[in-house]
């Protein structure tokens, strides 16, 4: 099996080598045609008169045919231009050297042609081959000069000129070869930097897209040039064709105009018309040479209040966790004692009912303690690439197996034709979905023969997000309760702890996801987890 030839020692890449060879072929044909026309038309000076007209005619015809042949053969699609460069330059040096010998000297520009051919060889070929060709050219020039000086009518000045041309050919070869290698190294560095900048651009794009703060870039005329997903949702999910900031939200456009008039003033909160979201805009001027006038940052005006609430809840969770630890051991002893008492043969039916009440409430209290402990020790998320098209069917099958003792109509519509990847902590995603499904099962309609719960996955390519939906056929949630269901310790059931939905929302926010709910009284509840789709490159 033959070993493949590597051309990494050549100064230029295959693409640049092909381009230079094509230019060289055109140049060679023009030079051959000019020399032939000048010779056959008698335009050559007496100093360039050949020693043999037959030899001069043969060499010129050969040089012209050789130039035409290489010009035609270079048009082949399967041509190896590294080899073409080697053979064409060897033929160039050989033909021009013959012309120097035939015309008995380097007068009339033949020496310049040899120097140029040597320099081109240094650009296209490795240094050893280029120096070999330059040596042939130098020997032809110096040898012809010496021969003419000792055996012909040549002068010392012509011999010295030949020596100067020979030295110039060698020096030009070395310098041109070094410049070609330097150019290749700089090109490789530039390509590496371009690749790095492309990767950084993708990272920046991912960071901006996943930012909770809305980012909008507008040009000097108020047209939107760039907008991330948070800003898109804050502006009411406008159409892709709608690019005018003033037509989407006149209030924000007015705030931008006021800022342009006085960049030192502090912006005031703005209520966006499409979504009725109250935001605090921030403006940053951008250079106008790229057509962008300002960058707008939309920060939720209630973010400080929410952070204060989160700090309070975290402090409460730690305190509750400490209390839960103290309660857990006596509760376990109480539950164990009730189990031992239940096994006693002297227990009558009225006492057995009391024992069942003790065990049921102990079980409920233990569930509350587990939620409090989970809230207090919740660790930071560790996102990983999760294939939802594989994860959700397995999760749905596991959840359905756990509901065998319940009369439940559970359906999972999570089969997608294409692969769907998200960045999420897999264990926290499982916890979040399990809490949402447990909540849906608890609130599913009891008026029908079989309560119904549905788990669905939808992919939205245009926005770059996918949505996991958990739905039930329960009584629904009224508007007053919708704003409170994600608050800690808020519950509508006597046996509930009020922490399930709160923990689910915290798990989503820890993974840069969004948990929302849609519901109308009498039509059930629909909980949606919106997650950013991972790029295809992330799967590598």
C-alpha positions, 0 to 999 in steps of 0.5 A: 500500500503506497504512502500518501505524500504530504505537502506540509513542507510547501510554503503555500496552501493548496488553494494559494499554490493553485492560484499562483500557478495559474498566474504563472502559466499566463505569465509564462505564455505571454513571455514565450509569445513576446520572445518568439514574436521579437525573434521572428520579426527581427526586433532583437538587438544585435547583442542578442543575436543567437549563435545558431538560428536553428537552436534558437528557433527550436528552444523558442518553439519548445518554450511556447508549446511548453507554456501552452501545455501547462496552461491547458493541463492546469485546468484539470479538476484532478490536477495536483498543483504542488506537482505542477509547480515543481515540473513547470518551474523546472521546465522554466529554469531549463528553458530560460537557461537554454535561451541564455546559452543559445543567445550567448549571454544575459542581455536583453532581460533574460537574466531578469527572467531567470531571477524572477523564475528563481524567486517564484520557485522559492515562493512555491517550493521548499527551500532545497528545491528552490535553491537547486533551481536557483543554482541551475540558473546561476550556473547557466548565467555564470557559465555562459558569461565565462564561455563568452569571455574566454572563447568568444567576444564577451567582455569582462563587464558582461561576465561581472553582470552575469555574476551579479545576476547569479548572486541576486538569484540566490539571495532572492530565492532565500528571501522569497522563501522565508517571506513565503513561510512567514506569510504562511505562519501569519496566515495560520495564526490569523486562521487560529485567531479567527477560529478563537474569535468565532468560538468566543462570539458563539459563547457571547451569543449564548450568554446574551441569549440566556441572560435574564436581562433583556438586551436590545441593540437599535440603530440611529433610526430606531430600528431593532438590529439585535434582540435576545430572548428575554427582551423578545418576551418582554416586548410581547413576542413581536413578529420577526418583520416588526423591527421598529422600536417605536411601533412595538413600544412607544414608551421605551422609544420615548425613553430612548429619545429622552436619554439621547437628549440628556445622557446624564439623567437617570432613566425612570421605570417604563411599563412596556405596552405589549406585555405590561412588564415594568422594567428599568431601562439602561442605555449605552451609546455605541459607535455609529460606524456599524449602524448601531446607535444604542444598546438598551438593557431591560431590567425587571424593576421588581428584581430588588424586591424579589431578591430581598424576598429570596434572601428572607426565604433562604433564611427562613428555610435554614431556620426551618431546616434546623427545626425540622431536624429537631422534629424528625427524631421524635416524629420517627419515634412516635411513628415507630411506637404507633406501628408497635402498638398496631401489632398488639393483639389487644387493640380494638377497632376504635383504638385501631382507627386512632392509630391510623390517624396517628400514622397518617398525620405522622406521614404527612408531617414527615413529608413536610419535613422532607420538603423543608430539608430539601429546601434548606440543603438545596445545592447549586445546580450542575448543568449537563447536556440532557437529551430530552428525547431520551430522558422524558420517555424514561421518566414518564415510564418511571412515573407511570409505574409508580402510579399503579395503585391509583386510578389515573389516566396518565399520557406522555406526548414526548416523542420527537422526530429530531434530537432535543438537547438542553443544559440542565441538572438532570437530577434537579430536572427529575425532582422538578417534574416529579413535584409538578406531576405529583401536584397535578395528580393531587389536583386532578378532577375527582368528579370524573371516573378517572383523573387525567394528567398529561406530560408533553414536550414541544420544540420551537425552533424560531425562538430557540426554546422548548417547553415541557408542559404538565397539565391536569383536568382539575378544577383550575386556579383562579386569578387571585391564587395564580399570583401566590401558588409559587410562594413558599408555604402557600397551599390550597389543600389542608394536607399540603405543605405549600413547598412543592411548587416553590421548590420546583420554581427554584429548581428551574431558576437555578438552571436558567429555566422559566416555570409558568402556569396557565389556568382558568377555573373549571379547565384545569391547570397547565404548568410550562417549563421553558428551556433554551435549546442547546446548540448542535456544536455542544453535542460534540 
